[in-house]
Amino acid sequence: MKLFGSSGIRGLANVDVTPELLLDLGRTVGTEYREVVVGRDPRISGPMLAAAFQSGVLSVGGSVCDAGLVSTPTLARGASGYGCGAVITASHNPGEYNGIKLWNPDGMAFTEEQQAAIEERLAARDWTPAAWQETGRATTRGDHVERHLESILRAEGSAELRVVVDCACGATGNVTPYVLREMGCRVTALNAQMDGHFPGRDPEPTEENLTALTRAVQALEADLGIAHDGDGDRMVAVDAKGAFVGGDRLLAIFARERARKGLVVPVDASMAFEDMLPGVPVYRTRVGDVFVAQEIKRRGADFGGEPSGTFIFPDETMCPDGPLAAALLVGLVKETPLKQLVDAAPAYPVVRGSLPFEPARKATLLASVGETMAALAHDVMTLDGWRLSFGDGWALVRFSGTEPRIRVTAEARTVARAKELYDNVYAAVKGVVA
Ligand code: MG
């Protein structure tokens, strides 16, 4: 079974993601990268898994720097100067999950090739225990958060807004509220106490999970609300009226502001980008922030991101940095109310849904869904699933990477046409799966 997904390894803590696995992974990563900086989000299983991973690195003679409780972008930026960085986190998954994601010194997530090389070495148990006097050196370092704050403050100036920040009791509690306060904002922080039980809300920053933030923004008459996922690589917002502004809308706002040489978005992002940015090349990738980062590098693009709420500003770092995105958004809202920014970025109607499939039939279904999709449109992009272009709209069919479901998305310039495309494609997929 493939261990790594596009976001590293993730699963149920102490069931799928065990100390034994992390120990072996530490041996593997230590052999390959030698000096590893390790951080974790506040999940209850974090100390157990971090200790196992660190032990593995040390046992093959690698060195470990413990960065403690940090957000994913804090750690990814902190990987500079080390062989690599590792963060023990399950991102936006509920508390019972955990995992690990690995980072290059330039802040870019490990590529598929790097992850495959690790898997290969892990499977072959290809490492050599160090002699006792050559087991690695363990240090701790407490200034990663401070350095993250400083880099964000260098990137964005002052703003005197009233802002409510919801950190989900995750790892951004020691970053975003402080950054925005330093900028001059009046900050009210919700769920900023780190707590691996996630008592405040589910760590996924969806509209349904952000009712407390919405109410707080309204009650305090704030200019805007900011929310992160559990580990802080994602950011979404709420406008002054309390309306949810999702990652797709923020992606459009940042793209309009930042993309000049090139924009990178995944296949599930809107066709509004091509319409909105005449003269700016729009490059599409597979779904996953690492694919966006790789394409930004390859094309020399100046911005990229995903509708899920990850944004990459390559002048600052190659990792999706939620607190940085929050600061940059505050910088924009200082000039123009968020609602106005949202209204100015074009958006087309999107219809989304999914249907379950029998996991055992996946290989057969992949082939037959592919055949069916190829027959539905002339122009089919197979970068990630099947993206069917119809001139006035598109539809995407993808097998989920995290659960046994096939996701169907359709977008067009009118609701009726988006619905029609969705219904046609959904029916075709259903015909194959049934
Ligand atoms: Mg995340």
Residues whose N, C-alpha, C, O or C-beta is under 5 A from the ligand:
A	BS01	MG	S91 H92 D229 D231 G232 D233 R234
